């Protein structure tokens, strides 16, 4: 076959990246199989085994494309137009097969690179003109995420073929760096969000130690330096040999990009058994298999937590590295060329396809899980005192129990700075508790960063904190001694081990509260007590970050929230938040023969306990429900 490829850049271009590498591998592989391959790319270009011509400058190459076609490309069996935001629109003047190769849809990038009028024009070209021009063509893309984005533009999914990037064969492993070393590789451009990475590193480095090395050139270098993060080095452009050395020695590849076609560097790191920490973003969610080859975060806070966890848990890091190397062996450039060659043959045999009718779907709004935090690089992120070291100041500020007005004021700022609210809430709850705590042995279930644990200890109790998340227990800046990692539904303690159990705001965050309540019954001594609180689903804050849309139900409410406001950072229904009602929990307590309900109050206004006696009203008006339970002897 005679194959013409129209591309933005050649692999020899100083700004070439993963897209250009794939094109070079495809063109070389097809040439070696006897095909006549011509690459037309914006200059500069270099010599290759296949034919290459300089298509022009950054923008005029698109204007010159029709003339190039008429003068020397009309006899091509198939033309491949590479759409890098802007495409070449060859089907407008060609009646033979044309393929549109899209690494990823650039919709959100236009505003990052161009003034508003130009950005709007570019977005409209990509959203409307490109699908119309290629309505009789096949599309090739590199990942399921990119295929979904094309379908969202109105491209018929039946016309989309996925050809993943290949990978060179793994080499013998090199020893990892003795000190924690983290690597980020890529062009320093806005959508890669390396300044965000620097800010997260500034919070993480005091805990993990080590160095963060960022290799690559680009216009964002000054913004990264302005963060003034410790032990962060900008290496600039590095050779391929140096890149492989960095990846082989790194503990973790960190990839903060908001959008990729595939994320070729992820697989390059995987060759060296280096796992990846990234956002759950298009392309990256395809190249990174969460919990097998790396970890995918849905927020900046989760990225920081995962980062610390991968450093502190050597077994986890080793497991992810082994999984990454194993997966890298599933890909090869030979297989990639095979797939692409089959698509070329399909296009030639099928000829010009019937025109498809566009079936557009609403594109994901900014903040959709496909684009976690795309504007996080436009402002300073929330500073988490738990990690930044300001926690000691919060601890020293303890005073009289908080009033309702103070709690409301702190709650309104909880998203920006959660620690003052949870510290004062814990102090107030312990102060209002009517049991003697001095000398009592208490289990704090779901202790998190330990605010309730500390308040209980200040009241004289001997407290053991337990939480499923080891990062929260080990990365608090101020140690939480006596804490253990454990599952609330399978507590790692013997029967009748505690005088009391304290469980604050956990029931709505476990899939099934009943096993937790059964464990509370098991570990309590006869005559012991339990204090349980949670935010009931139908209360004003029951949906947490999808509030007020939770009143539509968890699934519809979540979809509505995403469509209107974007993806919540945490507490997603059925992933970190489960609808938990007061009547449901009361029924669970009634089924436990060794537990008795001693009282129930609204946490924020306990004097209005009468609300809990009115079914229906209590589900909406309680806001946060507190149950006081007693351990009694089970009937014979």
Buried (B, 14 or more C-beta within 10 A) or exposed (E): BEBBBBBBBBBBBEEBBBBBBBBBBBBBBBBEEEBBBBBBBBBEBEEBEBBBBEBBEEEEBBEBBBEBBEEEBEEBBBBBBBBBBBBBBBBEEBEBBBBBBBBBBBBBBBBBBBEEEEBEEBBEBBBBBBBEBBBBBBBBBBBBBBBBBBBBBBBBEEBBBBBBBBBBEBEEEEEBBEEBBBBBBBBBBBBBBBBBBBBBBBBBBEBBEBBBBBBBBBEBBEBBEEBEBEBBEBBEEBEEEEBBBBBBBBBBBBBBBBBBBBBBBBBBBBBBBBBBBBBBBBBBBBBBBBEBBBBBBBBBBBBBBBBBBBBBBEEBBEBBBBBBBBBBEEBBBEBBBBBBBEBBEBBBEEEBBEEBEEEEEEBBBBBBBBBBBBBBBEEEBBBBBBBEEBBEEBBEEBEEBBEEEBBEBBBEEBEEBBBBBBBBBBBBBBEEBEBEBEEBBBBBBBBBBBBBBBBBBBBEBBBBBBBBBBBBBBBBBBEBEEBBBBBBBEBEBEEEBBBBBBBBBBBBBBEEBBBBBBBBBBBBBEEBBBBBBBBBBBBBBBBBBBBEBBBBBBEEBBBBBBEEBBBBBBBBBEEBBBBBBBEBBBEBBEEBEBBEEBBBBBBBBBEEBEBBEEEEEBBBBBBBBBBBBBBBEEEE
